[in-house]
Amino acid sequence: MRKSNPARGDYWACCPFHGEKTPSFHVEDRKGFFYCFGCHEKGDVIGFVMKNDNLRFDEAVDLLAREAGMQPPVRDARAREKQEKRKGLSEAMEAAQRFYRAQLDGAAAREARAYLGRRGLDAKTVEGFGIGFAPGGNKLGETLRAQGFEPKILAEAGLVGTNEGGSTYDVFRDRILFPIRDQRGGVIAFGGRAMRDDAKAKYLNSPETPLFSKRSTLYNFGPARGAAGKGGRMIVAEGYMDVIALHRAGLEAAVAPLGTALTAEQLALLWRAVDEPIIALDGDAAGLRAAARTAEMALPLLQPGKTLLFALMPEGMDPDDLIREKGRAGIDSVLDSSESLSHFLWRQEIEKQTLDTPERRAAFDSRARTLLNNIADQSVRHHYEVQFKEWRGDLFAAPKKSEKPGFSGGSKGWGRFSPPLGARAESRRSMLAINGARDPRHVLEEEILGRALASPDAIATCCDSLAEAEFANRDLDMIRSALISAYFDLADTETGMTVSQLHTEIRRRVTPDCTALLERLASFTGDSSDSDHLASALDRYTAISALDVERRDAEDRFSRDGSEVALQRVIAARTAYEDAIRKNFPAVTTDEAGSVQGFIDRELWKKRKTKTGRPSGGTRPESGAGEMTRE
């Protein structure tokens, strides 16, 4: 067996680049190179760091320089000045991290420690992720100023703020803190989870600073990129706790965006590490909408070999929940069945409405063409077109003809006069409907935004629900996103913000085509704009959205297996959904017999037609269930 001889600079170890039990990885320190007799990897120290940590050449040089206590090379005086400024900010952030870590062991953090324990985080995990605690008051600012840090540096680092009276305050107070690090491990920001129920925001990130850009940073990306370079699957989860749960389950290549949907900048980071990151989002309505937005965002950026996979958790669960309930085997099962980007997009489109008429099929074709036209790379677009064409052929394939048109087994059948399905109630009320009728949910979305725009104080108590709502109407959702980001970025933690400040900042953040809609919403004159009314509207919207997801899932399951259990689920789901619509929008509801029972009759008619070649008993569904007419 080969043995290391440090005196000669001769080292042997198991290779970090392939699994082995007998050391075959050889380092000759004096000559400055390594060679593996097993997988034949070789190179110098820079090459080793590039391979082992999955870094570019310049990143590897920068890392090695810092580890040697040297400043990385800079090109000019301006760059040197910028580097010195970043150094001061970095030192302040590292001092803050030490402070927060020490506070987690104090008496004031008793409830924080209990919370972490309930979430299954042991001491080793807490230490590994550097989790800390921000106490109440302004202890951080006082401590760091006493250590010699200038107030200006603390403010630029996003650690302290200044109120209208000129007094400074700690940005993070009474929160569990998760340090956000750059790719080299340096602390550049913090994410805080509130411990008080009356906190304005449950989760709060550091503001934008010279060190930290929320759009360009992923939580845990540095360690995850290293793990991915060793063969791990890169998983994009929703939040800090999901990442930590995945890491504890042995899936160390896990990252999360920072309170926003995945951005183009973050996707570029992911593709630098792996070709096919997995988007693993919660199995609820918000998770599905976030996955759809991510898919559409990625289309213009696709390149040969660079794509996304989608792994949606079971309904009502996030990765943390799934791991707690079913362990590593449960999450592996979901990841192993990940869906390709192309198939995810296709499934999203065909589930938007029943494709039973020429007009609806034409609308589907138009939406599909729009998606494909968003793909900038010609080669990738070509292969998507080929794939979509193949799936479309299967979807719209003509049924097999009987021996004699119009007849089956000697009895007169329906022939080519088969009944088109009547429009479902939600399709008639959808923005996708041919007659342009409004989706009633959009009325609620406008009410929610109107109330929020009229009362920034109400946003403070409902900001978590509003941040997670993700409206069905794209323009309204853009305004909602701008409203939340403006409030989080600019609202003073003590005094909030004025209506005028809020409206001005939102106008800066929305596209010009949304301006007119914003002005209309800003003129809201409802009965009240307090937090109770806003919370009530959000609760109603969340409830209707959840019922809509359940209804669609039930219909899909019944269409696939047609079992009695699935039928009863459809009846219950559609009745619950229509009751909710009737309660909130009585003017646009339809008769129950023409919706719930109509759907059931049409589905059963189709199954009998498929099985026998003609409807059982020769009777047609009642007109309330979608009367059969010539196509």
Beta strands, then each sheet from edge to edge (+ up, - down):
strand 1: 10-13
strand 2: 25-28
strand 3: 33-36
strand 4: 42-43
strand 5: 132-134
strand 6: 160-162
strand 7: 168-170
strand 8: 175-181
strand 9: 187-194
strand 10: 203-205
strand 11: 235-236
strand 12: 254-255
strand 13: 278-283
strand 14: 309-315
strand 15: 339-340
strand 16: 407-408
strand 17: 411-412
sheet 1: 1+ 2- 3+ 4-
sheet 2: 5+ 8- 9+ 10-
sheet 3: 6+ 7-
sheet 4: 12+ 11+ 13+ 14+ 15-
sheet 5: 16+ 17-
end
